[in-house]
Amino acid sequence: MVPQAELEPGERVVDSFHADRTAYWRDHAWMAAGAMALGMVVLWAIGNPHVWTGAVGGLAAIAVRAGYLASDEVNARWDLTDRRLLGPLGKQAWLREIAQLRVLGSAVQIVTTEGDKHLIKYLADRDAVKARINAAVAGAKA
């Protein structure tokens, strides 16, 4: 879950963004709360007398998801170079092609001029990461 792309001649990494374990578990706690509420509402809406089982099912679903993905997600790293943003699994975005940055929960979403979207997830300080990438993009487009 680290960048695999080779750096071009003269290209250098200027910053790295790592997933934060606390943000990961906090986000999953919020997802579990939502899944529990949704499960209970659905069971109530269909007239099931055991509405509480929706909470159990929602919690179990998110707990399984969180446990299964944790080893990969908390080890994810994105590298910011003087030319590109490099992510895990071959993801990359040229700084000059980044059209928009958004924050979503503890993540920063990168949208390119081609319409590609990438998420840097589970950040401890998403606003600082967004500001750092914005500064790099401004420098690349100058």
N, CA, C and O atoms as a MOPAC input file, in Angstrom:
PM7 MOZYME 1SCF
protein

 N      0.82400 1    -1.19200 1     0.00000 1
 C      0.00000 1     0.00000 1     0.00000 1
 C      0.87100 1     1.25900 1     0.00000 1
 O      0.54700 1     2.25800 1     0.64300 1
 N      1.96200 1     1.18800 1    -0.72400 1
 C      2.83800 1     2.34700 1    -0.89300 1
 C      2.99700 1     2.60300 1    -2.38500 1
 O      2.75600 1     1.71100 1    -3.19900 1
 N      3.40200 1     3.81500 1    -2.74800 1
 C      3.56200 1     4.11400 1    -4.17300 1
 C      4.55400 1     3.16200 1    -4.84100 1
 O      5.61700 1     2.86500 1    -4.29400 1
 N      4.18800 1     2.69500 1    -6.02600 1
 C      5.02400 1     1.77600 1    -6.78800 1
 C      5.71000 1     2.46300 1    -7.96200 1
 O      6.65900 1     1.91800 1    -8.52700 1
 N      5.24300 1     3.65100 1    -8.33600 1
 C      5.75200 1     4.33300 1    -9.52400 1
 C      7.20200 1     4.74400 1    -9.33500 1
 O      7.61400 1     5.17600 1    -8.25800 1
 N      7.95300 1     4.60000 1   -10.39700 1
 C      9.34600 1     5.04300 1   -10.40700 1
 C      9.38600 1     6.56100 1   -10.52600 1
 O      8.58500 1     7.15900 1   -11.24500 1
 N     10.31900 1     7.17200 1    -9.81900 1
 C     10.49400 1     8.61500 1    -9.95400 1
 C     11.21100 1     8.89900 1   -11.26400 1
 O     12.09000 1     8.14800 1   -11.68700 1
 N     10.81900 1     9.99800 1   -11.89800 1
 C     11.48100 1    10.41800 1   -13.12600 1
 C     12.83100 1    11.03100 1   -12.78400 1
 O     13.05600 1    11.41900 1   -11.63800 1
 N     13.73400 1    11.12400 1   -13.75800 1
 C     15.02700 1    11.76200 1   -13.48000 1
 C     14.82700 1    13.19100 1   -12.95500 1
 O     14.12300 1    13.99300 1   -13.56800 1
 N     15.44400 1    13.49100 1   -11.83400 1
 C     15.34500 1    14.81900 1   -11.24000 1
 C     14.12500 1    15.03200 1   -10.36200 1
 O     14.03600 1    16.04900 1    -9.67400 1
 N     13.19400 1    14.10700 1   -10.36900 1
 C     11.98500 1    14.22900 1    -9.54000 1
 C     12.33400 1    13.82700 1    -8.11000 1
 O     13.10400 1    12.89200 1    -7.89100 1
 N     11.76600 1    14.53400 1    -7.14500 1
 C     12.06400 1    14.20900 1    -5.75300 1
 C     10.79000 1    14.23900 1    -4.91800 1
 O      9.87300 1    15.01500 1    -5.18700 1
 N     10.74700 1    13.38800 1    -3.91100 1
 C      9.62700 1    13.35000 1    -2.97700 1
 C      9.80500 1    14.49800 1    -1.99500 1
 O     10.86100 1    14.63600 1    -1.37600 1
 N      8.75800 1    15.33100 1    -1.85200 1
 C      8.82600 1    16.47200 1    -0.93700 1
 C      7.99900 1    16.25700 1     0.33000 1
 O      8.21900 1    16.93600 1     1.33300 1
 N      7.06000 1    15.32800 1     0.29500 1
 C      6.23700 1    15.05600 1     1.46800 1
 C      5.56500 1    13.69300 1     1.30200 1
 O      5.38100 1    13.21600 1     0.18200 1
 N      5.20400 1    13.08100 1     2.41100 1
 C      4.47000 1    11.81300 1     2.40200 1
 C      3.29300 1    11.93100 1     3.34300 1
 O      3.37400 1    12.57700 1     4.38800 1
 N      2.19800 1    11.29800 1     2.96000 1
 C      0.97500 1    11.31000 1     3.76800 1
 C      0.62100 1     9.87500 1     4.12400 1
 O      0.42100 1     9.03200 1     3.25000 1
 N      0.54700 1     9.61600 1     5.41300 1
 C      0.28000 1     8.26900 1     5.92100 1
 C     -1.11400 1     8.20200 1     6.53300 1
 O     -1.60100 1     9.17600 1     7.10600 1
 N     -1.74100 1     7.04800 1     6.40500 1
 C     -3.02400 1     6.82900 1     7.07000 1
 C     -2.79000 1     6.81000 1     8.57700 1
 O     -1.73900 1     6.38200 1     9.05400 1
 N     -3.78500 1     7.28100 1     9.30700 1
 C     -3.70500 1     7.35000 1    10.76400 1
 C     -4.63100 1     6.29400 1    11.36400 1
 O     -5.81600 1     6.23600 1    11.03900 1
 N     -4.08000 1     5.46900 1    12.23600 1
 C     -4.84400 1     4.37700 1    12.84500 1
 C     -6.05400 1     4.89800 1    13.63200 1
 O     -7.13300 1     4.31000 1    13.56400 1
 N     -5.88100 1     5.99400 1    14.37500 1
 C     -6.98800 1     6.55200 1    15.14700 1
 C     -8.10700 1     7.03700 1    14.23400 1
 O     -9.28200 1     6.79500 1    14.50800 1
 N     -7.75000 1     7.71700 1    13.15300 1
 C     -8.76100 1     8.18600 1    12.19100 1
 C     -9.48300 1     6.99700 1    11.55800 1
 O    -10.69200 1     7.05600 1    11.33100 1
 N     -8.75600 1     5.92900 1    11.27600 1
 C     -9.35600 1     4.73300 1    10.69500 1
 C    -10.45300 1     4.17800 1    11.60800 1
 O    -11.57200 1     3.92400 1    11.16200 1
 N    -10.12300 1     3.99400 1    12.88500 1
 C    -11.09900 1     3.41000 1    13.80400 1
 C    -12.23300 1     4.38200 1    14.11400 1
 O    -13.37300 1     3.95500 1    14.29900 1
 N    -11.94100 1     5.67900 1    14.17500 1
 C    -13.00800 1     6.66800 1    14.39900 1
 C    -13.99000 1     6.65800 1    13.23000 1
 O    -15.20200 1     6.66200 1    13.44700 1
 N    -13.48600 1     6.64600 1    11.99700 1
 C    -14.36900 1     6.60200 1    10.82800 1
 C    -15.22900 1     5.33700 1    10.83200 1
 O    -16.40700 1     5.38600 1    10.47900 1
 N    -14.64800 1     4.21700 1    11.22500 1
 C    -15.42900 1     2.97700 1    11.26000 1
 C    -16.45400 1     2.98500 1    12.38400 1
 O    -17.51200 1     2.36800 1    12.26200 1
 N    -16.15300 1     3.67500 1    13.47100 1
 C    -17.15800 1     3.81000 1    14.53800 1
 C    -18.36700 1     4.59600 1    14.02600 1
 O    -19.51100 1     4.24700 1    14.31800 1
 N    -18.10700 1     5.65600 1    13.26300 1
 C    -19.21700 1     6.42100 1    12.68100 1
 C    -19.99200 1     5.58900 1    11.66400 1
 O    -21.22100 1     5.64100 1    11.62300 1
 N    -19.27400 1     4.82100 1    10.84200 1
 C    -19.96000 1     3.95100 1     9.87900 1
 C    -20.81000 1     2.91100 1    10.60400 1
 O    -21.92200 1     2.60600 1    10.17300 1
 N    -20.29400 1     2.37300 1    11.69100 1
 C    -21.04900 1     1.37500 1    12.46000 1
 C    -22.31600 1     1.99100 1    13.03400 1
 O    -23.38300 1     1.37700 1    12.99500 1
 N    -22.20100 1     3.20500 1    13.56800 1
 C    -23.39200 1     3.87200 1    14.11100 1
 C    -24.44300 1     4.06300 1    13.02000 1
 O    -25.62900 1     3.83200 1    13.25100 1
 N    -24.01000 1     4.48200 1    11.84300 1
 C    -24.93900 1     4.66200 1    10.72400 1
 C    -25.55500 1     3.35200 1    10.27300 1
 O    -26.75600 1     3.28600 1    10.01500 1
 N    -24.74100 1     2.30600 1    10.17500 1
 C    -25.24700 1     1.00000 1     9.74900 1
 C    -26.22700 1     0.42900 1    10.77800 1
 O    -27.22300 1    -0.19600 1    10.41700 1
 N    -25.93400 1     0.65000 1    12.05000 1
 C    -26.84100 1     0.16800 1    13.10100 1
 C    -28.19700 1     0.87300 1    13.00600 1
 O    -29.24700 1     0.23400 1    13.07500 1
 N    -28.15700 1     2.19300 1    12.84700 1
 C    -29.40900 1     2.95500 1    12.74000 1
 C    -30.18500 1     2.55100 1    11.49400 1
 O    -31.39900 1     2.35300 1    11.55700 1
 N    -29.50200 1     2.42800 1    10.37100 1
 C    -30.15900 1     2.04300 1     9.12200 1
 C    -30.78600 1     0.65100 1     9.24200 1
 O    -31.91700 1     0.43900 1     8.80500 1
 N    -30.06000 1    -0.28600 1     9.82600 1
 C    -30.60100 1    -1.63900 1    10.00900 1
 C    -31.85900 1    -1.64200 1    10.85400 1
 O    -32.81700 1    -2.35400 1    10.55400 1
 N    -31.85400 1    -0.84500 1    11.90900 1
 C    -33.03800 1    -0.77500 1    12.77200 1
 C    -34.21200 1    -0.11900 1    12.05300 1
 O    -35.34600 1    -0.57900 1    12.18900 1
 N    -33.96300 1     0.94300 1    11.29400 1
 C    -35.03100 1     1.63000 1    10.56200 1
 C    -35.65200 1     0.69600 1     9.52200 1
 O    -36.87300 1     0.64800 1     9.37400 1
 N    -34.81700 1    -0.03600 1     8.81100 1
 C    -35.33800 1    -0.96400 1     7.79500 1
 C    -36.21500 1    -2.03600 1     8.44900 1
 O    -37.30200 1    -2.33800 1     7.95800 1
 N    -35.74600 1    -2.59900 1     9.53600 1
 C    -36.54900 1    -3.63400 1    10.20700 1
 C    -37.84300 1    -3.05900 1    10.76500 1
 O    -38.88600 1    -3.71000 1    10.70000 1
 N    -37.79300 1    -1.86400 1    11.30600 1
 C    -39.00400 1    -1.20400 1    11.80800 1
 C    -39.98300 1    -0.95800 1    10.66100 1
 O    -41.18500 1    -1.18100 1    10.80400 1
 N    -39.44800 1    -0.48500 1     9.49500 1
 C    -40.29400 1    -0.15000 1     8.34400 1
 C    -41.00600 1    -1.37500 1     7.77000 1
 O    -42.11500 1    -1.26300 1     7.24900 1
 N    -40.37700 1    -2.52600 1     7.86300 1
 C    -41.03000 1    -3.73300 1     7.31900 1
 C    -41.84000 1    -4.47300 1     8.37800 1
 O    -42.39700 1    -5.53900 1     8.11700 1
 N    -41.89900 1    -3.89500 1     9.57500 1
 C    -42.75200 1    -4.46200 1    10.61100 1
 C    -42.13600 1    -5.59200 1    11.41700 1
 O    -42.86400 1    -6.33500 1    12.07400 1
 N    -40.86200 1    -5.74000 1    11.38800 1
 C    -40.20300 1    -6.78900 1    12.16700 1
 C    -40.25400 1    -6.43000 1    13.65200 1
 O    -39.88100 1    -5.31600 1    14.02100 1
 N    -40.70400 1    -7.34300 1    14.51200 1
 C    -40.79600 1    -7.02700 1    15.93800 1
 C    -39.43100 1    -7.02600 1    16.64800 1
 O    -39.34000 1    -6.61900 1    17.80600 1
 N    -38.39600 1    -7.47000 1    15.97700 1
 C    -37.06200 1    -7.54800 1    16.58300 1
 C    -36.13300 1    -6.48800 1    15.97700 1
 O    -35.09400 1    -6.79800 1    15.39500 1
 N    -36.54500 1    -5.24500 1    16.13500 1
 C    -35.81600 1    -4.12100 1    15.53900 1
 C    -34.36600 1    -4.07600 1    16.01900 1
 O    -33.48000 1    -3.69700 1    15.25200 1
 N    -34.11100 1    -4.44500 1    17.24300 1
 C    -32.76600 1    -4.39100 1    17.81700 1
 C    -31.75300 1    -5.21900 1    17.03000 1
 O    -30.55700 1    -4.93200 1    17.07600 1
 N    -32.21300 1    -6.23800 1    16.31100 1
 C    -31.27200 1    -7.07000 1    15.55700 1
 C    -30.63300 1    -6.30300 1    14.40200 1
 O    -29.57000 1    -6.68400 1    13.91200 1
 N    -31.27600 1    -5.23300 1    13.97500 1
 C    -30.67000 1    -4.38100 1    12.95200 1
 C    -29.39400 1    -3.73900 1    13.45300 1
 O    -28.42800 1    -3.59400 1    12.70400 1
 N    -29.38900 1    -3.35400 1    14.72600 1
 C    -28.18500 1    -2.76700 1    15.32000 1
 C    -27.06300 1    -3.80300 1    15.39200 1
 O    -25.90600 1    -3.50000 1    15.10100 1
 N    -27.41400 1    -5.00600 1    15.77600 1
 C    -26.40600 1    -6.07400 1    15.86900 1
 C    -25.81500 1    -6.35900 1    14.48600 1
 O    -24.60000 1    -6.47600 1    14.32700 1
 N    -26.69500 1    -6.46600 1    13.49500 1
 C    -26.23100 1    -6.74500 1    12.13600 1
 C    -25.36700 1    -5.63000 1    11.57100 1
 O    -24.33600 1    -5.89500 1    10.95300 1
 N    -25.78200 1    -4.37900 1    11.78000 1
 C    -24.99300 1    -3.24100 1    11.29200 1
 C    -23.62300 1    -3.18800 1    11.94100 1
 O    -22.61700 1    -2.96300 1    11.26900 1
 N    -23.58900 1    -3.39800 1    13.25900 1
 C    -22.31100 1    -3.40100 1    13.97100 1
 C    -21.42200 1    -4.53600 1    13.48600 1
 O    -20.23000 1    -4.33900 1    13.25400 1
 N    -21.99000 1    -5.70600 1    13.33500 1
 C    -21.20200 1    -6.85800 1    12.88400 1
 C    -20.63700 1    -6.63300 1    11.48200 1
 O    -19.47700 1    -6.95100 1    11.22000 1
 N    -21.44800 1    -6.09000 1    10.59000 1
 C    -20.99100 1    -5.86700 1     9.21800 1
 C    -19.80100 1    -4.90700 1     9.17700 1
 O    -18.80900 1    -5.17200 1     8.49800 1
 N    -19.90000 1    -3.80200 1     9.89600 1
 C    -18.81700 1    -2.82400 1     9.87400 1
 C    -17.59800 1    -3.34700 1    10.63100 1
 O    -16.46500 1    -3.07100 1    10.23500 1
 N    -17.81000 1    -4.09000 1    11.70500 1
 C    -16.68000 1    -4.65900 1    12.45100 1
 C    -15.88500 1    -5.63800 1    11.59100 1
 O    -14.65400 1    -5.63500 1    11.62500 1
 N    -16.57500 1    -6.46700 1    10.82700 1
 C    -15.90100 1    -7.40600 1     9.93300 1
 C    -15.13100 1    -6.63900 1     8.86900 1
 O    -13.97900 1    -6.96000 1     8.57900 1
 N    -15.76700 1    -5.62000 1     8.28300 1
 C    -15.10900 1    -4.80200 1     7.27000 1
 C    -13.86000 1    -4.13400 1     7.83300 1
 O    -12.79400 1    -4.17100 1     7.21700 1
 N    -14.00100 1    -3.52500 1     9.00700 1
 C    -12.88300 1    -2.81300 1     9.62000 1
 C    -11.72000 1    -3.75800 1     9.91200 1
 O    -10.56500 1    -3.43400 1     9.63400 1
 N    -12.02100 1    -4.90300 1    10.46100 1
 C    -10.96200 1    -5.86000 1    10.76600 1
 C    -10.28500 1    -6.41000 1     9.52800 1
 O     -9.07000 1    -6.61100 1     9.51600 1
 N    -11.05800 1    -6.65300 1     8.49400 1
 C    -10.52200 1    -7.22000 1     7.26200 1
 C     -9.61900 1    -6.24000 1     6.53000 1
 O     -8.58100 1    -6.63700 1     5.99900 1
 N     -9.99900 1    -4.96600 1     6.49200 1
 C     -9.24800 1    -3.97300 1     5.71700 1
 C     -8.15000 1    -3.26400 1     6.49300 1
 O     -7.29900 1    -2.61000 1     5.88900 1
 N     -8.14800 1    -3.37700 1     7.80800 1
 C     -7.23300 1    -2.58600 1     8.63600 1
 C     -5.77200 1    -2.75700 1     8.24900 1
 O     -5.04800 1    -1.76600 1     8.15400 1
 N     -5.32300 1    -3.97200 1     8.02700 1
 C     -3.90400 1    -4.19000 1     7.75900 1
 C     -3.43300 1    -3.46400 1     6.49900 1
 O     -2.28600 1    -3.02200 1     6.43800 1
 N     -4.29200 1    -3.33600 1     5.50200 1
 C     -3.91600 1    -2.59900 1     4.29300 1
 C     -4.10100 1    -1.10200 1     4.46000 1
 O     -3.19300 1    -0.32200 1     4.17100 1
 N     -5.26700 1    -0.70400 1     4.92300 1
 C     -5.61100 1     0.71700 1     4.94900 1
 C     -4.73500 1     1.55400 1     5.87900 1
 O     -4.38800 1     2.68400 1     5.53600 1
 N     -4.37100 1     1.02700 1     7.04200 1
 C     -3.56700 1     1.82900 1     7.96500 1
 C     -2.10200 1     1.88700 1     7.55500 1
 O     -1.32800 1     2.65200 1     8.13100 1
 N     -1.71700 1     1.09100 1     6.57200 1
 C     -0.34600 1     1.13800 1     6.06400 1
 C     -0.23200 1     1.88300 1     4.74100 1
 O      0.83800 1     1.90800 1     4.13200 1
 N     -1.31900 1     2.48500 1     4.29600 1
 C     -1.30900 1     3.21200 1     3.02600 1
 C     -0.46800 1     4.48000 1     3.14200 1
 O     -0.44900 1     5.14400 1     4.17800 1
 N      0.22800 1     4.79700 1     2.04600 1
 C      1.04500 1     6.00900 1     1.99500 1
 C      0.92100 1     6.64400 1     0.61400 1
 O      0.90400 1     5.95100 1    -0.40300 1
 N      0.83600 1     7.95100 1     0.59600 1
 C      0.85800 1     8.73500 1    -0.63200 1
 C      2.08900 1     9.62800 1    -0.57800 1
 O      2.39400 1    10.20300 1     0.46700 1
 N      2.79300 1     9.74700 1    -1.68900 1
 C      3.96800 1    10.61100 1    -1.76500 1
 C      3.67700 1    11.79400 1    -2.67500 1
 O      3.13600 1    11.64200 1    -3.77000 1
 N      4.04400 1    12.96100 1    -2.20200 1
 C      3.94200 1    14.18500 1    -2.99200 1
 C      5.33800 1    14.49800 1    -3.50500 1
 O      6.26200 1    14.71900 1    -2.72200 1
 N      5.48800 1    14.51700 1    -4.82700 1
 C      6.77200 1    14.89200 1    -5.40900 1
 C      6.66200 1    16.32200 1    -5.91600 1
 O      5.61900 1    16.96100 1    -5.77300 1
 N      7.72200 1    16.81200 1    -6.49800 1
 C      7.67200 1    18.15300 1    -7.07300 1
 C      6.90400 1    18.18000 1    -8.39200 1
 O      6.76200 1    19.24200 1    -8.99800 1
 N      6.40000 1    17.01200 1    -8.85100 1
 C      5.65400 1    16.94000 1   -10.10500 1
 C      4.32600 1    16.19600 1   -10.01000 1
 O      3.37700 1    16.51300 1   -10.72700 1
 N      4.26500 1    15.20600 1    -9.12100 1
 C      3.10200 1    14.31800 1    -9.07600 1
 C      2.70700 1    14.00400 1    -7.64900 1
 O      3.44700 1    14.25600 1    -6.69800 1
 N      1.51800 1    13.44500 1    -7.53600 1
 C      1.04500 1    12.83700 1    -6.30200 1
 C      0.96500 1    11.34800 1    -6.60100 1
 O      0.23700 1    10.93200 1    -7.50200 1
 N      1.71400 1    10.54100 1    -5.84700 1
 C      1.81100 1     9.10700 1    -6.10200 1
 C      1.15500 1     8.33300 1    -4.97100 1
 O      1.42900 1     8.57100 1    -3.79500 1
 N      0.28700 1     7.40700 1    -5.34500 1
 C     -0.42100 1     6.62900 1    -4.34600 1
 C     -0.19400 1     5.14700 1    -4.48700 1
 O      0.53200 1     4.70100 1    -5.37600 1
 N     -0.81800 1     4.37700 1    -3.60500 1
 C     -0.68000 1     2.92300 1    -3.67200 1
 C     -1.36500 1     2.36300 1    -4.91600 1
 O     -2.22800 1     3.00100 1    -5.52000 1
 N     -0.95700 1     1.16400 1    -5.27100 1
 C     -1.56500 1     0.43200 1    -6.39200 1
 C     -1.45500 1     1.18200 1    -7.71400 1
 O     -2.34900 1     1.09100 1    -8.55500 1
 N     -0.37300 1     1.91700 1    -7.90300 1
 C     -0.11400 1     2.60400 1    -9.16100 1
 C     -0.89300 1     3.89100 1    -9.38500 1
 O     -0.85500 1     4.44100 1   -10.48600 1
 N     -1.58400 1     4.37500 1    -8.39300 1
 C     -2.34800 1     5.61600 1    -8.55000 1
 C     -1.39600 1     6.80100 1    -8.62900 1
 O     -0.40600 1     6.87300 1    -7.90200 1
 N     -1.71700 1     7.73100 1    -9.52800 1
 C     -0.91900 1     8.94000 1    -9.62700 1
 C     -1.71700 1    10.06500 1   -10.25600 1
 O     -2.63800 1     9.83700 1   -11.04000 1
 N     -1.34700 1    11.27500 1    -9.90000 1
 C     -1.96500 1    12.46700 1   -10.49500 1
 C     -0.86600 1    13.50200 1   -10.66600 1
 O     -0.15900 1    13.83600 1    -9.71500 1
 N     -0.72900 1    14.00400 1   -11.87900 1
 C      0.22200 1    15.08200 1   -12.13200 1
 C     -0.31000 1    16.34400 1   -11.46000 1
 O     -1.50200 1    16.63900 1   -11.55100 1
 N      0.55100 1    17.07600 1   -10.79900 1
 C      0.12100 1    18.27800 1   -10.08100 1
 C     -0.57000 1    19.27000 1   -11.00900 1
 O     -1.57000 1    19.88100 1   -10.63100 1
 N     -0.04600 1    19.43200 1   -12.21500 1
 C     -0.62300 1    20.40700 1   -13.16200 1
 C     -2.01700 1    19.98000 1   -13.64700 1
 O     -2.74300 1    20.79100 1   -14.22100 1
 N     -2.39700 1    18.70500 1   -13.41700 1
 C     -3.69800 1    18.19800 1   -13.85100 1
 C     -4.70500 1    18.08500 1   -12.70700 1
 O     -5.82300 1    17.61700 1   -12.92000 1
 N     -4.33100 1    18.50200 1   -11.50900 1
 C     -5.27100 1    18.46000 1   -10.39100 1
 C     -6.19800 1    19.66200 1   -10.50400 1
 O     -5.75800 1    20.81000 1   -10.43600 1
 N     -7.48200 1    19.38300 1   -10.67500 1
 C     -8.47500 1    20.43900 1   -10.87600 1
 C     -9.13600 1    20.86600 1    -9.58000 1
 O     -9.50500 1    22.03000 1    -9.41900 1
 N     -9.28900 1    19.92500 1    -8.65200 1
 C    -10.03100 1    20.23700 1    -7.43000 1
 C     -9.59100 1    19.31900 1    -6.30500 1
 O     -9.25900 1    18.15400 1    -6.51900 1
 N     -9.59800 1    19.87600 1    -5.09300 1
 C     -9.35500 1    19.10700 1    -3.87500 1
 C    -10.53800 1    19.31900 1    -2.94900 1
 O    -10.99300 1    20.44600 1    -2.75700 1
 N    -11.03500 1    18.22500 1    -2.37300 1
 C    -12.15800 1    18.30000 1    -1.43100 1
 C    -11.80200 1    17.49300 1    -0.18700 1
 O    -10.99800 1    16.56100 1    -0.23600 1
 N    -12.42200 1    17.87500 1     0.93000 1
 C    -12.29100 1    17.05600 1     2.13200 1
 C    -13.60100 1    16.30000 1     2.33200 1
 O    -14.68800 1    16.86000 1     2.19400 1
 N    -13.47400 1    15.02500 1     2.65600 1
 C    -14.61400 1    14.14900 1     2.90400 1
 C    -14.30300 1    13.33900 1     4.14600 1
 O    -13.52000 1    12.39100 1     4.08600 1
 N    -14.90000 1    13.69600 1     5.26600 1
 C    -14.57200 1    13.00700 1     6.51100 1
 C    -13.11000 1    13.21900 1     6.83900 1
 O    -12.65200 1    14.35700 1     6.94400 1
 N    -12.37200 1    12.13100 1     7.00300 1
 C    -10.93700 1    12.24400 1     7.28400 1
 C    -10.10000 1    12.06500 1     6.02700 1
 O     -8.90400 1    11.78600 1     6.11100 1
 N    -10.71500 1    12.22400 1     4.87100 1
 C    -10.02500 1    12.01400 1     3.59600 1
 C     -9.92800 1    13.30300 1     2.78900 1
 O    -10.67700 1    14.25700 1     2.99800 1
 N     -8.97900 1    13.29400 1     1.86000 1
 C     -8.87200 1    14.35100 1     0.86100 1
 C     -9.11700 1    13.69800 1    -0.48900 1
 O     -8.46900 1    12.71200 1    -0.84300 1
 N    -10.06100 1    14.26000 1    -1.24000 1
 C    -10.36000 1    13.74800 1    -2.58100 1
 C     -9.64500 1    14.61900 1    -3.59800 1
 O     -9.71500 1    15.84700 1    -3.54300 1
 N     -8.95800 1    13.97000 1    -4.52600 1
 C     -8.26800 1    14.65200 1    -5.61000 1
 C     -9.05800 1    14.39800 1    -6.88200 1
 O     -9.34300 1    13.24800 1    -7.21800 1
 N     -9.41400 1    15.46000 1    -7.59200 1
 C    -10.12300 1    15.33900 1    -8.86300 1
 C     -9.22500 1    15.94200 1    -9.93300 1
 O     -8.79100 1    17.08600 1    -9.80300 1
 N     -8.94100 1    15.18500 1   -10.98900 1
 C     -8.07900 1    15.67100 1   -12.05700 1
 C     -8.90800 1    16.29300 1   -13.17800 1
 O    -10.13000 1    16.15400 1   -13.21900 1
 N     -8.23100 1    16.96600 1   -14.06400 1
 C     -8.92000 1    17.57300 1   -15.21200 1
 C     -9.52800 1    16.50800 1   -16.12000 1
 O    -10.47400 1    16.79500 1   -16.85400 1
 N     -9.00400 1    15.28900 1   -16.08500 1
 C     -9.55400 1    14.17100 1   -16.86500 1
 C    -10.76400 1    13.54600 1   -16.19100 1
 O    -11.44800 1    12.71300 1   -16.78500 1
 N    -11.03500 1    13.94800 1   -14.93700 1
 C    -12.16200 1    13.39600 1   -14.20600 1
 C    -11.80900 1    12.24100 1   -13.28300 1
 O    -12.68300 1    11.69000 1   -12.61500 1
 N    -10.53100 1    11.86900 1   -13.24200 1
 C    -10.11100 1    10.81600 1   -12.31300 1
 C    -10.24600 1    11.32000 1   -10.88500 1
 O    -10.01300 1    12.49600 1   -10.60500 1
 N    -10.62500 1    10.42000 1    -9.99000 1
 C    -10.78200 1    10.77300 1    -8.58600 1
 C     -9.97200 1     9.79600 1    -7.73400 1
 O     -9.99900 1     8.58400 1    -7.94500 1
 N     -9.25800 1    10.35800 1    -6.77600 1
 C     -8.46500 1     9.55800 1    -5.84500 1
 C     -8.76600 1    10.02600 1    -4.43100 1
 O     -9.06600 1    11.19900 1    -4.21100 1
 N     -8.68700 1     9.11000 1    -3.47100 1
 C     -8.89600 1     9.44800 1    -2.06600 1
 C     -7.64400 1     9.12600 1    -1.26600 1
 O     -7.11900 1     8.01300 1    -1.31900 1
 N     -7.18300 1    10.11400 1    -0.53300 1
 C     -6.15700 1     9.87300 1     0.47800 1
 C     -6.94900 1     9.73900 1     1.77200 1
 O     -7.43100 1    10.73000 1     2.32000 1
 N     -7.07900 1     8.50900 1     2.25600 1
 C     -8.02000 1     8.21800 1     3.33500 1
 C     -7.36600 1     8.15500 1     4.70600 1
 O     -6.16300 1     7.93800 1     4.84500 1
 N     -8.21500 1     8.35400 1     5.71600 1
 C     -7.87600 1     8.17600 1     7.12700 1
 C     -6.70000 1     9.05700 1     7.56600 1
 O     -5.71700 1     8.57600 1     8.12800 1
 N     -6.83000 1    10.33900 1     7.29700 1
 C     -5.77800 1    11.29700 1     7.65400 1
 C     -6.01600 1    11.88700 1     9.03800 1
 O     -7.15600 1    12.16100 1     9.41300 1
 N     -4.95300 1    12.08000 1     9.78600 1
 C     -5.06400 1    12.69600 1    11.10700 1
 C     -5.41400 1    14.17600 1    10.97400 1
 O     -6.17200 1    14.70600 1    11.78700 1
 N     -4.86900 1    14.85000 1     9.95400 1
 C     -5.13300 1    16.27200 1     9.73400 1
 C     -5.38600 1    16.51000 1     8.25200 1
 O     -4.49400 1    16.92700 1     7.51400 1
 N     -6.60400 1    16.24000 1     7.83500 1
 C     -6.95300 1    16.34400 1     6.41600 1
 C     -6.77100 1    17.75500 1     5.87900 1
 O     -6.38900 1    17.92600 1     4.72100 1
 N     -7.03800 1    18.77800 1     6.70200 1
 C     -6.92500 1    20.15900 1     6.23300 1
 C     -5.47400 1    20.52900 1     5.94000 1
 O     -5.20500 1    21.24800 1     4.97700 1
 N     -4.54400 1    20.05200 1     6.75000 1
 C     -3.12000 1    20.31900 1     6.51100 1
 C     -2.65600 1    19.62700 1     5.23300 1
 O     -1.87500 1    20.19700 1     4.47000 1
 N     -3.12700 1    18.40600 1     4.99100 1
 C     -2.77200 1    17.68400 1     3.77200 1
 C     -3.32600 1    18.41000 1     2.55400 1
 O     -2.62700 1    18.56800 1     1.55300 1
 N     -4.56700 1    18.84800 1     2.63100 1
 C     -5.16800 1    19.59400 1     1.51700 1
 C     -4.38200 1    20.86800 1     1.24600 1
 O     -4.10800 1    21.18600 1     0.08900 1
 N     -4.01800 1    21.59900 1     2.28500 1
 C     -3.25600 1    22.83900 1     2.11500 1
 C     -1.89200 1    22.56500 1     1.48500 1
 O     -1.43700 1    23.32000 1     0.62600 1
 N     -1.24400 1    21.48400 1     1.91600 1
 C      0.08300 1    21.14400 1     1.37100 1
 C     -0.01600 1    20.79700 1    -0.10300 1
 O      0.82300 1    21.22600 1    -0.89500 1
 N     -1.02600 1    20.02900 1    -0.48300 1
 C     -1.19800 1    19.67300 1    -1.89300 1
 C     -1.57900 1    20.91200 1    -2.70100 1
 O     -1.06700 1    21.10300 1    -3.80500 1
 N     -2.47200 1    21.76100 1    -2.17000 1
 C     -2.82900 1    23.00200 1    -2.85600 1
 C     -1.61300 1    23.86000 1    -3.13600 1
 O     -1.48400 1    24.42000 1    -4.22500 1
 N     -0.71600 1    23.96900 1    -2.16100 1
 C      0.50500 1    24.76600 1    -2.34800 1
 C      1.38000 1    24.16300 1    -3.45300 1
 O      1.94400 1    24.89100 1    -4.27000 1
 N      1.48800 1    22.84600 1    -3.47300 1
 C      2.28500 1    22.18400 1    -4.51700 1
 C      1.65800 1    22.36400 1    -5.88800 1
 O      2.36300 1    22.58500 1    -6.87300 1
 N      0.32900 1    22.27100 1    -5.95400 1
 C     -0.37500 1    22.47600 1    -7.22700 1
 C     -0.17200 1    23.90500 1    -7.72300 1
 O      0.09300 1    24.12100 1    -8.90500 1
 N     -0.29400 1    24.87100 1    -6.82900 1
 C     -0.08600 1    26.28000 1    -7.21000 1
 C      1.32200 1    26.49600 1    -7.72400 1
 O      1.52300 1    27.23100 1    -8.69100 1
 N      2.29700 1    25.86700 1    -7.09100 1
 C      3.68000 1    25.99100 1    -7.54400 1
 C      3.90300 1    25.34100 1    -8.89200 1
 O      4.67300 1    25.85600 1    -9.70400 1
 N      3.24600 1    24.21800 1    -9.14800 1
 C      3.39300 1    23.51400 1   -10.41000 1
 C      2.73700 1    24.25500 1   -11.56800 1
 O      3.19400 1    24.16500 1   -12.70700 1
 N      1.66800 1    24.98400 1   -11.27400 1
 C      0.94300 1    25.71000 1   -12.33100 1
 C      1.48900 1    27.11300 1   -12.55100 1
 O      1.08600 1    27.79600 1   -13.49200 1
 N      2.40700 1    27.54800 1   -11.68400 1
 C      2.96100 1    28.90300 1   -11.80100 1
 C      3.99100 1    29.00500 1   -12.90500 1
 O      4.55000 1    30.07900 1   -13.13100 1

